[in-house]
Amino acid sequence: MRRLWLILLFVPSLASADRVTVKGAVLEGEVKSISAKEVVLTTVYGKGDLTIKTEDVSAIETDVPFHVYKADDGTAVGRVVGITTAAVTLARADGGQVEIPFDQVQAAPRDAGPDANWFEQRPVESPWWTGNVDLSFASFDAATHTTALATGFGVRRTRGPHRTSFTASYLRSTTREDEDDPDTTDVDESDEETTADELRGILRHEYDLTSRVFAFGSVEAEHDGIEDLSIRLIPKLGAGYKIIDAEDLVFSVDAGVAYVYQRYFGGDTESFTALAFGAQNDWDLPWLGATWHTRVDYLHSITDPTDDYRLRGETALLIPIVEQVSLKASVVDEYNSQPADDAVSNSVATLLGLSLIY
């Protein structure tokens, strides 16, 4: 009897672990997330997460409550005691149970407990909002010395029918050619050139008209020292369609009308009305918990569509390293058919850095 008490004393997790039954086998650990597609479990048997198809789960019981936020603004809180691809079942405080269809579930975070830090509490305190802070740096030494620094910030409200996002980014890169004469080492004869100096911000709001059709409005602001651009403002209005709207993949296209206002260093201004087209995908990849985001925007002047147009594409791959930090690899390609003097039409930036996701 004394030996049994010692086992229970030093292995308390066995008595308090969540339990998931899969094809007759009972797995113990901590259920991190639930959905109609999968259950993510951190097991007590080793390191790492185990992703289980919901259709393979025959029984589930969590030791702590989950907060299930519903589409009608209702919220249910309770331990998960059942799950299928159609619904999740919670145990109520009065001893009963409530079944909630997954098509009514907007978010279902696990209760982090009173001792959790801000990052752990955020999914419960503000389940509709997510954010990120990015930092990338690169340095190359060859025939020329090149350095690049990129920072970014973003917040998003993902709950329909209203969805809002704001992103801001700054990119600066320089290239220096070392032309020093060995006979005049006391004089710096190197030639440094700034090849990128861009500050961007985008505020976008979408409203679901149907399950697949949405209206949108956005405002873009840009400052570009290379193009001698003091400010470029582009408000847009239009509509979009979700071609694919799955739990792990959303692919949409949109079109609308834009107004472009540009003010250059020195005070010169220009403005025109344009047509705007865009496409976007957000994909939760089935490997390593990675996500892939791509956005393409095409803008051309209504009065001069063949000679005055802009194309911008950005794609980013995020691979989690630890709980809130991911490795981020991104490529940004911009084409301007009417570049400023001494500026190139096409510019490409390849960045590798870290993203703090909260």
N, C-alpha and C positions, 0 to 999 in steps of 0.2 A: 504493500500500500504506500509506504514511504517513497519507493522508487517511482510510482505513478505520479505522486504529487510533485516530485522533482521534475519529471518530464513536463508536466503542465505548467510549472513555474518558469522553466527556461525556454519553452516553445509555446508562447501565448498566441502566436499568429495562427496556429492550427485551430484554436477555438473561436477566433474572431474573423477568420478569412471569409471572403465571398466565395460562393460555390457555383460553378457552371457545369452542368452535365451535358456531355457531348458524346452521342452514340454509346451510351452506357457507362462512359468513364467520367468520374467526378473530378473536376479540376479546381484547385483552391488558389486563391490569390486576391488581387484587387481589381474589380471591374472599373476600368477607366472611362469607357464610353459605351453607349448603346445606340443602335439605329436599326432600321428595317433591314439593312444589308449585313451588318456585322456587329460583333461584340469584341471589344478590345480588353484583354485580361493580362495584367502583370502577375505571373505565377510565383508561387513560393518555392518553385523547384529550381530556379536559375535566374539569369539576368535576361532582360529584354521583354518585349510585349508579344503576346500571342493573339493574332487576329483570327476570330472564329466566325464562320458564316452563321447568320441568325437562323437560317433554315435548318442548321445542324444541331441547334441547341434544343434539348428536350426539357431542361429544367434550369432555373436560375434563382439565386437568392443572394441579395447583397446585405452586408452587415450595417451599412449606413444608408441614409436616404438619397434619392435622386430628386432634383427639381425639374419637373416636366412643365415647360411653358407651352401653352396651347395657342392656336391661331385666333381664338376668340378672346384673347387676353386673360384667360383663366390660367391658374397655376395649381398643379398638384404636387404634393411632396410626400414621399414615402419610400420605403425599401422596395426594390424591384423583386417581385416574387414570380414573375412569369413573363415570357417574351415569345412572340412569333414574328413573322415577316409583316404581319398586318397590324399588330398592336403590342403595347407594353402594359403589364399589370403591376400596380403598386399596392402595397399594404397600407391601409388607412390607420390613423391613430386610434379609431374606435374598434379596431379588430377586423373590420371588413376589408374588401378589396375594390379597386376601381380599375377598369380596363380603358386605355386611351388609344385610339387608332393612330398609327404613325402618320397618316396623312393630315392629322390635326396637330402634330408635334412640330413646334418651331425650334426648340432647343431642349436638351436634356442633360445638363451638367451634373456631375457628382458633387455632393456636399463635401466641401474641403475641410470642415471642422473649425472650431474656434481658434486654433493655434496656427492656422495656415497663413502664409504670407500674402501680399497683395496680388502677386501673379496667380497664386492658386485660388484666391477668392474671386478674382475678376469674372470668370465664366458664370458665377452665380449672381454676383452683384450687378453686372451689366452684360447679360448673355447675348444681346443683339450687336454688341460692338466688339471689334477687334482692331488691332493696330500693329505697326511695325516701325522699327528704327534701323536703318541700313548704314553700313560703312564699308567702303571699298578703297583700296590703295594699291597702286602698281608703280614699279620703278624698273627701268631697263637701261643697261649700259652696253652700247655697241658702238657703231660709228657715230651715233648720237646718244645723248642721255635724255630719257623720257620719264616723266613722272606724271601720275594721274591720281586724282582724289575725287571720290564721289560719295555724297551723303544723301540720305532720303528719309522721309517721314510719311506715314500714312495712317488714316483712321477710316473705318468702314462700318456702316450699319447695314446688316444683312437681312433683317427681317422684312418680308413682304407684308403688304403690297408696296411699302415705301422702302427704298434702298438709297443710301447716301454714302458717298466716298469723297475723301479729300486726300490728295497726295502732293508732296512737294519734294523737289530734288535739286541738287547742285552738283555740277560737274566742272572740274578745272583740270587741264593738263598742259604741260609745258615741254618743249623740246629744246635742248641745248647742243649746239655743235662746238666741239672743242677745237679751236683753231690757234691755240697759244703757240707762240714762237719760243722754242727752247732757249734762245739767246736773250729773251726778255721776260723772264719768269716773274718779274715784279709787276707786270702789267697783265690784267685779265682781258684777253682778246676773244673770249668765247662769246658766241651769239645765241641768246636765249629767245625763243619765240613761244608765245602763248597760243596753243592750238585749240583750246576749248575753254569757254568761260560762260556757262549757261545756267540760269536759275529758272525753274519751271514750277508752276502750281496749277492744279486742276481740281475744281469742285464740280461734282456730278450728282444729279438726283434722278432716280428712276421710279416710275409708278406703274404697277401692273394693271393693265386694262383687262386682260384675260390671263389664263394660266401661262400663255406663251407670248402674248403681245404686250408691249410696254411703251409708255411715253417717257421721254427724257429731256432734261435741260442741263446744260453745263456751261461753265466759264473757265477758259484757259488763260493763263497769264505767263509771259515769257520775257526774260531779259537775256540778251546774247551780246557779249562784248566783242566777239569775233565779227559778227555781222553789223557792228555799230548800232545795235538795236537797243534803244532805251526801254521800250515796253511794247509788247504785242498782246492785245486782248482779243479773244475769240469767243463770244457767246454763241451757243448753239441750241436749237430746238428741233425735236424730231421724234421718231418712233422706231422701235426695234422689234425683232422677232427672235425667240429662242428656238433655234433649230433642234438642238439637243438640250434637254432639261432633266438630267439624271442626278442621282445623289453624288456621284463621283465625277461627273463631267457636265459642264454647261458651255454650250457654244451658241453665240448669238451674233446677229448682224443688225446694223441700224443705219438710218439715213435721215438727213434733215437739212435745215438751212442755217448758215452761219454768217456772222458779220465780223469782218477782220479790220481791226484798227492797229496801225503801226506808227510808232514815233521813234525817230532815229536820233542819235547824238547830233547836236547842232540845231534841232528843232524841226526838221522836215517831217511831215506826216503824210500818210496815205491810208485810204480805207476802201473796202469793196465788199460786196455781198458774194457769198460762195455757197456751193453745195458741199455737203459733208457726208462721207460714207465711212463706216467703221465695222470692225469685226473683232470679237473677243472670245477667248476660251480660258476656262479655269478647270484644270484636270487634276484630281487626286490620283497620282500614279500608284499602281499596285506593288511598287518596290520601295523599300526603305522608308516608307511614309512620306515620300517626296511629293511635291506639288509643282505644276507647270502652268504658268500664266503667260498669255500672249495677247497683245493689243495692237491692231493696225488701224491707222486713220489716214484717209485720203481727202484732200480739200482742194477744190479748184474754183477759180473765179467764174462767175456766171457770164461776165462780159468778155473774158478772154480765157476760155477753158483749155485751149491747147498750149498756150505759152505761159500761163500763170497758175501753177499748182504746187501743192506740197504733199509729201508722203512720209509718214512716220511709222515705224514698226519697233516694238519692244517685246522681247521674250525673256523670261526669267525662270530658272529652275532652282527650287529650294529643297535642300536635303537636311533633315534634322540632325543636329549633332548632340545636343542635350535637350532638356525639356522645353526651353523657350528660345534657344539659339539654333539657327540653321545656317548652313553654307549656301550662299546665293551666287549663282553664275548667271549673268545677263548680257544681252547684246542689244544695243540701241542703234538703229539705222535711220537717218533723216536725209530726205532729198528735197531741195528747194530749187525749182526751175528758174527763179529770179533771185539769185544770191546777191548779197551786197558786194561792193567793190573789194577785191583782195580776199574774198571768201569763196570756198569751193561749193559746188552744188550738192555734193554728197559727203556725208560724214558718218563714220561708224565707230562706236565705242564698245569695247569688250571689257567687262568688269567682273571681278571675283572678290567676294568679301563675305561679311557676316550680316545676318539679319536677326534682330531681337524681336520676337513676336509675342504680343500680349493680348 
